[in-house]
Amino acid sequence: MFTLTDLENIIAERANATDGSSYTASLVADGPARCARKMGEEAVETIVAVLDGDESELTAEAADLLYHLLVALKVRGVMLADVMAELERRTARSGLAEKAARNSTGR
């Protein structure tokens, strides 16, 4: 089964392409601002698919969003393992307790 870790590894590999053939490399080269814009575009398209689309459209848009999120993480030097560790930490308490803790710390 294909995992987000597999995708993270592919992104890392393609980010180093220098022959002009990699969309990933062009995103990484353009830096965080372009990555953020692309991720935002995909987030909006995913929201529209949630509200108006069918399952296949939502699936495709969610895949685009996950890809662009992982590229943005790559550009900022954040590893997927760190995100997963944060999610694991948060599952140690209820979602409402976690949200209340984040709100009290300003996050």
C-alpha positions in Angstrom: 0.0 0.0 0.0 1.2 3.5 -0.9 1.8 5.7 2.1 2.4 9.4 2.8 6.0 8.4 3.7 6.4 7.0 0.2 5.1 10.3 -1.2 7.5 12.2 1.1 10.4 10.1 -0.2 9.3 10.7 -3.9 9.1 14.5 -3.2 12.5 14.5 -1.6 14.0 12.7 -4.7 12.3 14.8 -7.2 13.1 18.1 -5.4 16.7 17.6 -6.5 16.0 17.2 -10.2 17.9 19.8 -12.2 16.9 18.9 -15.8 13.7 20.9 -15.7 11.5 17.8 -15.8 10.2 18.0 -12.3 7.2 20.0 -11.2 8.2 19.3 -7.6 11.7 20.7 -8.2 10.1 23.9 -9.6 7.9 24.3 -6.6 10.8 23.8 -4.2 13.0 26.2 -6.1 10.4 28.9 -6.0 10.3 28.7 -2.2 7.7 28.7 0.6 5.5 31.5 -0.8 4.7 29.6 -4.0 4.2 26.4 -2.1 1.8 28.1 0.3 -0.2 29.6 -2.6 -0.4 26.2 -4.4 -1.4 24.5 -1.1 -4.1 27.2 -0.6 -5.5 26.7 -4.1 -5.7 23.0 -3.5 -7.3 23.5 -0.1 -10.0 25.7 -1.7 -10.6 23.1 -4.4 -10.9 20.4 -1.8 -13.4 22.5 0.2 -15.5 22.9 -3.0 -15.3 19.2 -3.7 -16.5 18.5 -0.1 -19.5 20.8 -0.6 -20.4 20.2 -4.2 -18.3 17.4 -5.7 -18.7 13.7 -6.0 -16.5 11.1 -4.3 -14.0 10.9 -7.2 -13.6 14.6 -7.3 -13.0 14.8 -3.6 -10.5 12.0 -3.8 -8.5 13.7 -6.5 -8.5 17.1 -4.8 -7.6 15.5 -1.4 -4.6 13.8 -3.2 -3.5 17.2 -4.7 -3.8 18.8 -1.2 -1.8 16.1 0.5 0.9 16.4 -2.2 1.2 20.2 -1.9 1.2 20.0 1.9 4.1 17.6 1.8 6.0 19.8 -0.6 5.4 22.8 1.7 6.7 20.7 4.6 9.8 19.8 2.5 10.5 23.4 1.7 10.3 24.4 5.4 12.4 21.4 6.5 9.6 19.7 8.5 9.6 16.0 8.3 6.3 14.0 8.0 7.5 11.9 11.0 7.4 15.1 13.1 3.8 15.8 12.0 2.9 12.2 12.8 4.5 12.4 16.2 2.5 15.6 16.9 -0.7 13.8 15.9 0.2 10.8 18.1 0.9 13.2 21.0 -2.5 14.7 20.5 -4.3 11.4 20.5 -3.2 10.9 24.1 -6.2 13.1 25.2 -9.6 13.8 23.9 -10.0 16.2 20.9 -11.9 18.7 23.1 -9.2 18.7 25.7 -6.5 19.1 23.0 -8.3 22.0 21.4 -8.8 23.7 24.8 -5.0 23.3 25.6 -4.1 24.8 22.2 -6.4 27.7 22.7 -5.0 28.5 26.1 -1.4 28.6 24.7 -2.4 30.8 21.8 -1.8 28.2 19.1 
